[in-house]
Amino acid sequence: MKILSGILILITAFLSFKHGYEGLTMKVKPEQAEMMSGLGISRTAGIIISILSIAVGFMVLFPQTFFAGNLINAAMILLIMALALKTGNFKLALIEIPFLLMPLVMIWLGYPLKN
């Protein structure tokens, strides 16, 4: 279980840094920009989400902030799912389900190097 938790932490940190960096440097692919505008996410909100994403990447690496980082990550994913459902984009909402489960499973497994 500790190995699985460690792998999930590395995946989460990598994806958080990658998405946060892309959002801040405007290296967003056209389909990602179209998705964000379709969900009603402005450029300013996109920057805030990118900063939060980078913060989550750091938070999951440390046991003191592990729970809070996963909670913020789950909340951001849930927000994207809610916006997708609001606009009728059911496919996007379904695609986000595994990404919502990942922080929840990580919370359940706990931080692998604690104790």
N, C-alpha and C positions, 0 to 999 in steps of 0.2 A: 504494500500500500504506500509505503514511503517513496518508493521509486516512481510509482504512478503520480503521486502528488508532486514530486520534484519535476517530472516531465511536464505536467500541466502548468506548473509555475513558469518554467522556461518558455513554453509555448505562449502563455498569456503575456509574459513580459515582452517577448519578441513582437507579438502582434500589436500590443499597446504602443510600443516604441515606433513600430513601422507605421501604423495608422496615424499616430500623433505627428510624427515627422512629416509624413505626406501632406497632412492637413495644414500644417504650419508653413511648409515651403511651397505650397500650391502645386505640388506634383500629383495632383488628383487627376485620375483618368477621366475622360469625357463621360463615361457611363456612371462613374461615381458622382460627378458634379450634377448630372441629370437626375440621379436618384435623390441627392440632397435637396435639389430645388423642387423635385416632385413631392418630397415629404414636407416642404415648407421650412426647411432649415436655411437660415440666412448665412452669409459669409461670417458675420460676427459670431453667431451661434456655432458655426463650424470650427472657428478658432478656439472657442471655449471648450468644445468637445475634444478638440485635439490636445489642448493643455491638460484637461482631465485625463485623457487617455495616457499621456506621458506620465502623469502623476501616478496613475494606477500601475503602470509598468514598474515604477520604483517601489510603490507601496507593497506589492505582492512579494517582493524580494526579502522583506524584513518581517520577522515574527510579530513585532509590536504593531505594525500597520497592515498585516496580512488580511485580517477580517474586514477592516474598513475599505481596503483596496478592492477586494472581491465584491463587497456590497455596492460600491460606487460603479464598478464594472457591470454588475447585474442591473443596476438602475439605469445606466446608459443604454444597455441593450434592450431593456424593457421599454424605455422611451422610444427607441427606434421602432420597436415592434408596434407600439401603440400608434405612432404616427403613420406607420405603414397600413395598419388596419383602418385608421381614420380616412386615409386616401383611397382605400379599396385595394391596396397592393398586398393581397393575401400571400402571394408567392414569396415576397420579401420577408413577411412576418414568419412564414414557415421555415425559411432558410435560417433565420436568426435563432430558432429554438435550440440547436446544439450549442451555439455560442452563449445562450442564456444558461444552459445546464452546466457549462464548464465552471463558472465561478461558484455556482451552488454546490457542485461536487467537490470543488477545492475547499470550500468552507467545511463541508462534511468530513473530508479526509483530514483536514488540519494541516498546519505547517510541518513539513517533514523533519526539519532539523531542530525543532524545539525539544528541549530536555535532553 
